[in-house]
Amino acid sequence: MAKFEITKSKSLFKRAVCAMPGGVNSPVRAFKAVGGQPVFIESAKGQYLYDVDGNRYIDYIGSWGPMILGHNDERVVEAVTKQMQKGISYGAPSSLEVEMAELMIEMVPSLEMVRMANSGTEAVMSAIRVARGFTGRDKIIKFEGCYHGHADALLVKAGSGVMTAGVPDSSGVPEGCAKDTLTAEYNNLESVRALFAENYNEIACVIVEPVAANMGLVLPEEGFLAGLRKLCDNNGALLLFDEVITGFRLGIKGASGYYGIKPDITTYGKIIGGGMPVGAYGGRKDIMSITAPLGNVYQAGTLSGNPVAMCAGITQLRILKDSPEIYTHLDALGERFRQGAARIFTKYKKNIQISGTGSLSCIYFTGSEVHDYRTAKTADTEAFAKYFTYMLNRGNYFGPSQFEAVFISDAHTERDIDKTLEDMEEYFELYP
Ligand SMILES: *Cc1c(COP(=O)(O)O)cnc(C)c1O
């Protein structure tokens, strides 16, 4: 099959780089990790993206998670269109906000109260503030390789090992903002225990992606999440699950339900907005009650709880809640993808492996078993880039970085997965 023509995308990108930093509004879209240039999307439907040059791609990003039903689900579009006729933003309470909060509380056992925000970043930033306000402590523990949005305190490099205090990962972040962020190793309880010991009575919370989906896809090992729960309890710290990706993706109760661990605070984004910009944090009532106007931890938003966004989110969440078969379908497609890929890697004896659970997967171009940031970084990013480009040119749209997860939606079919596996096999046949 010939390489896709992307003439119009190329000319758009030329204009884009003059008008926007890197030509994009979020860095990973710029394809810097894989070379080449991004394609510009004209429309999306179901499991497909269509670019401005008329090429069709099977989409394995799903807008980085939100589009779990596939693009432009008719039920969501209809609900949103109806709401638009009634107003786009009120800046005053609407029944939709009550419905959304009640729905989330009904679906997730650990939620007793919820506050809506406009992005995952905002949700996490606010949740950390609440954890600090509630405990009266400043320090937080995060894990190397976990992403929690781009708030100052969370852009912390963990380069020089486990127990080093924060060094900002981005310029423009004052050291003061990062110095209270301590980093531990994912799947290593000992590294967390050591930080608690060194910072006795100073840790406000431990924040973790219960399934790490921002360094590829790393699963929590047996006992890891339960161990964190225990360490937090023993040290008077809160356990914060960042479920911006895993929330309502690993089943209707998210990762906390999936693994049976009850966090004190949970953050959401992506799926709960149905494609609209939404974030949320929620948890125990006594903790949430310190948020303004009830308590003195300030948090606000002009567009928070926006009626159109709530409408999209509620519609998508209701569909998920009422259709358990969606998760069965997602799990089956995920398994089909992983087993098919594993078969190909065995056949061609590649030093490659596939990890994942449910609709989340990652192909790591490394021979080492991946269980944390350090082992994920052993992946050969150049080999990934070559594979990525080949797959894209055959209509398979994956995240343009080795360290992004593969997302499957309910709109995908076995045929889509098989087509992608055929292209994958062809690639490894050509480049053994
Ligand atoms: C995407 C993501 C965020 C940030 O959400 P935005 O909506 O991009 O601000 C935070 N945490 C996790 C785990 C994420 O995957």
The ligand as an ORCA input file, in Angstrom:
! r2SCAN-3c Opt
* xyz 0 1
  C      -4.328     13.480     31.110
  C      -3.980     13.326     32.527
  C      -3.985     14.411     33.413
  C      -4.166     15.825     32.956
  O      -5.419     16.051     32.411
  P      -5.632     17.291     31.419
  O      -7.088     17.283     31.148
  O      -4.779     17.020     30.232
  O      -5.199     18.505     32.161
  C      -3.780     14.172     34.753
  N      -3.575     12.924     35.204
  C      -3.550     11.859     34.389
  C      -3.351     10.488     34.959
  C      -3.729     12.027     33.022
  O      -3.655     10.971     32.200
*
